[in-house]
Amino acid sequence: MSSYKSIVLQSRPEADIIPNETFKTTTKSAPKDSDLKDGEVLIQSLYLSLDPAMRGWLRDARSYIPPVGINETMRGAVVGKILSSKSPKFTAGDYCTANAGWTELAIMPSKEVEKTEIPSNGKATDALGVLGLTGLTAYFGLLEIGQPKAGETVVVSGAAGATGSVVCQIAKLKGCRVVGIAGSEDKCAWLKELGCDEALSYKDAGFADKFKKATKGFIDIFFDNVGGEVLDLALSRAKTHARFVICGAISQYNAAEPKGPKNYMMIISMRIKMEGFIVFDFAEKYGAARKELAGWLAEGKIQRKETVLKGGLGAAPQGLVDLYKGINTGKLLVEVKPDDGSSKL
């Protein structure tokens, strides 16, 4: 490869992302082995993770992480392959994960790169999904913030996404009754396959009535990935001392004027505990969490799906737009480069 492509942030969107305006593709000469410094590795990106949080990274506002700078490579995690190494931690051909960004090639310090370990019943891309930050988000959000108890009712919005689908399954493993909310009948059918007791489409004309029937005993835990009207409806069905785990608000991310909940006074009357969190808060516990998630995966207690976009890195901008339209079931990935299988997996 004599050159490689990266995608940089060209302008900050005020509302919806417009791929050719928000992002710009750049082409550079490919790095050589001699460009590596001691302790560095050269990574070939194979799969790029597309995540709802990316919209927030485009906004120049105070947050848990600095925004992506104008003309900086768009932030993102990849599963890749080591092409060259000047680090004792890696040899050429090793699979790895790294926050390399939207780029085909990247030189990175080896301390910022993690060797991909594949458990029984697993695959390399699980490092971006069920065993990556999305799976860890589900794990810590439900278990640390929600603290489920057997017999409780857990409602999950965005339930057919990468994080929500894992939340549903962990809740069932903990003996809970689970109601999953998604955006299509196909997604709801998959949620039933995963073990959800009820699976409702918010696009159904009778959704509000069906939601009330599905929560006739009221809600103990609401794991929210969506915000907006679904959050308002869940507030109206909260049990006394319910726990609301606020993970995301994908329905509001592209809004020029995001709207908060109207039913917020239910937080007072029902003494609801509503708590937001970021998965990075639990970084010191990642190892133990991954071990338990990998065990569940190996035993077949957790299932996952992936939606993989073909067409190389150039598919990422439109893919991100489509993420907010619900294109994906499970984890959304871009295949940056087909893997030839010659690496040491």
Secondary structure, DSSP 8 states (H G I E B T S, - for coil): --EEEEEEE-S--SSS--HHHHEEEEEEE---GGG--TTEEEEEEEEEE--TTHHHHTS-S--SS----TTSB----EEEEEEEESSTT--TT-EEEE---SBSEEEEEGGGEEE----TT--GGGGTTTTSHHHHHHHHIIIIII---TT-EEEETTTTBHHHHHHHHHHHHTT-EEEEEESSHHHHHHHHHTT-SEEEETTSTTHHHHHHHHTTT-EEEEEESS-HHHHHHHHHTEEEEEEEEE---TTTTT-SS----S-TTHHHHTT-EEEE--GGGGGGGHHHHHHHHHHHHHTTS----EEEE-SSGGGHHHHHHHHTTT--SBEEEEESS---S-S--
